[in-house]
Amino acid sequence: MQKIHFTVFSQAYYVDAVWGFGCPSGGMRNFGNLCHKYKIPVTWMVSPKSARCEQEMLTDYHEKFGDDVGLFFRYPTGEKFHHSSERAVAQALSVEDYRHYLQEQAAQIKAALPWATIKIAGQGIRTTKFLQACLLEGYLG
């Protein structure tokens, strides 16, 4: 009998918006427990803030289960924003702007998680310029 190989990714970014606030600790723990029970590693899509506040859990999951992290891109929308403003910011950024923010956010994640090899980046709002910047920065997906 052949084996089926699973890999899973989950959004695990820090939320600071009118509809929610904080790190996704409980959801990460529940989802991690489910996946790890069946020996399925998870790639957690983290923002710099969630990498910092979930540093211990992510490191533990990496060491025990082989979990990894990807970059969940956060748009520079300022301190007080509603997610509806992200689309306007996304459209206004140039490829070089995206590259700058990708580099900055990856460095912040690596500062919290020195073991991280970030190979993927993503966001809910995608633009052609974002994709071009990701490819130029060497992201695989």
C-alpha positions as CSV (number, residue, x, y, z in Angstrom):
1,M,0.0,0.0,0.0
2,Q,1.3,3.5,-0.9
3,K,1.3,6.4,1.6
4,I,-0.4,9.7,1.1
5,H,1.8,12.6,2.1
6,F,0.0,15.6,3.6
7,T,1.3,19.1,4.2
8,V,-0.9,21.8,5.7
9,F,-0.6,25.5,6.0
10,S,-2.5,27.8,8.3
11,Q,-2.9,31.5,8.6
12,A,-1.5,32.5,12.0
13,Y,-1.1,36.2,11.8
14,Y,-1.5,38.9,14.4
15,V,-4.9,40.7,14.1
16,D,-5.3,44.4,15.1
17,A,-8.5,45.5,13.5
18,V,-12.0,46.6,14.3
19,W,-13.2,43.0,14.1
20,G,-10.6,41.3,16.2
21,F,-7.4,41.7,18.2
22,G,-4.4,39.6,19.2
23,C,-2.5,36.4,18.5
24,P,-4.2,33.2,17.4
25,S,-2.8,31.1,20.2
26,G,-5.9,28.9,20.9
27,G,-6.6,28.2,17.2
28,M,-2.9,27.4,16.6
29,R,-2.8,25.0,19.5
30,N,-6.0,23.2,18.5
31,F,-5.0,23.0,14.8
32,G,-1.4,22.0,15.7
33,N,-2.7,19.2,18.0
34,L,-4.9,17.8,15.3
35,C,-2.2,17.8,12.6
36,H,0.6,16.6,14.8
37,K,-1.6,13.7,16.1
38,Y,-1.4,12.3,12.5
39,K,2.2,13.4,12.0
40,I,1.3,16.1,9.5
41,P,3.7,19.1,9.7
42,V,2.2,22.6,9.4
43,T,3.5,25.6,7.6
44,W,2.3,28.5,9.7
45,M,1.7,31.8,7.8
46,V,2.9,34.3,10.3
47,S,3.3,38.1,10.5
48,P,6.2,39.6,12.4
49,K,3.9,40.2,15.5
50,S,2.6,36.7,15.6
51,A,6.1,35.3,15.2
52,R,7.1,37.3,18.3
53,C,4.1,36.4,20.4
54,E,4.0,32.8,19.4
55,Q,7.8,32.3,19.3
56,E,7.8,29.6,22.0
57,M,5.0,27.5,20.4
58,L,6.3,27.9,16.9
59,T,9.8,26.9,18.0
60,D,8.5,23.9,20.0
61,Y,6.4,22.8,16.9
62,H,9.4,23.2,14.7
63,E,11.7,21.1,16.9
64,K,9.2,18.4,17.7
65,F,7.1,18.1,14.5
66,G,9.1,19.7,11.7
67,D,6.7,22.7,11.3
68,D,7.9,25.6,9.3
69,V,6.8,29.2,8.8
70,G,5.9,31.4,5.8
71,L,5.4,35.1,5.6
72,F,1.9,36.5,5.9
73,F,2.4,39.9,4.4
74,R,1.0,42.8,6.3
75,Y,0.1,46.0,4.4
76,P,1.5,49.2,5.8
77,T,-1.8,50.8,6.7
78,G,-0.9,52.6,9.9
79,E,-2.0,52.0,13.5
80,K,-5.7,52.5,13.2
81,F,-7.2,50.9,10.1
82,H,-10.1,48.9,8.8
83,H,-9.3,46.0,6.4
84,S,-11.1,47.8,3.7
85,S,-8.1,50.3,3.5
86,E,-5.7,47.4,2.6
87,R,-7.0,47.2,-1.0
88,A,-6.1,50.8,-1.7
89,V,-2.7,50.4,-0.1
90,A,-2.1,47.2,-2.1
91,Q,-2.9,48.9,-5.4
92,A,-0.7,51.9,-4.6
93,L,2.5,50.0,-3.7
94,S,5.2,49.6,-6.4
95,V,7.2,46.4,-6.9
96,E,10.2,48.1,-5.1
97,D,7.8,49.0,-2.2
98,Y,6.7,45.4,-1.9
99,R,10.2,44.2,-2.0
100,H,11.2,46.6,0.8
101,Y,8.3,45.5,3.0
102,L,8.9,41.8,2.2
103,Q,12.5,42.1,3.2
104,E,11.7,44.1,6.4
105,Q,9.0,41.7,7.5
106,A,11.1,38.6,6.8
107,A,13.9,40.0,8.8
108,Q,11.5,40.7,11.7
109,I,10.2,37.1,11.6
110,K,13.8,35.7,11.4
111,A,14.7,37.8,14.5
112,A,12.0,36.1,16.5
113,L,12.5,32.7,14.9
114,P,16.2,32.3,13.9
115,W,15.7,28.8,12.6
116,A,13.1,30.0,10.1
117,T,13.8,29.4,6.4
118,I,11.0,31.4,4.8
119,K,10.3,30.0,1.3
120,I,6.7,31.2,0.8
121,A,4.9,34.5,1.2
122,G,1.2,35.4,0.8
123,Q,-1.7,37.6,1.6
124,G,-5.4,37.7,1.0
125,I,-5.2,40.7,-1.3
126,R,-2.8,39.8,-4.2
127,T,-1.7,42.1,-7.0
128,T,0.6,41.5,-10.0
129,K,3.2,43.8,-8.3
130,F,3.1,41.7,-5.1
131,L,3.7,38.5,-7.2
132,Q,6.5,40.1,-9.1
133,A,8.2,41.3,-5.8
134,C,7.8,37.8,-4.3
135,L,9.4,36.2,-7.3
136,L,12.3,38.7,-7.3
137,E,12.8,38.0,-3.6
138,G,13.1,34.3,-4.3
139,Y,9.9,33.0,-2.8
140,L,8.6,29.7,-4.2
141,G,5.0,30.5,-3.7
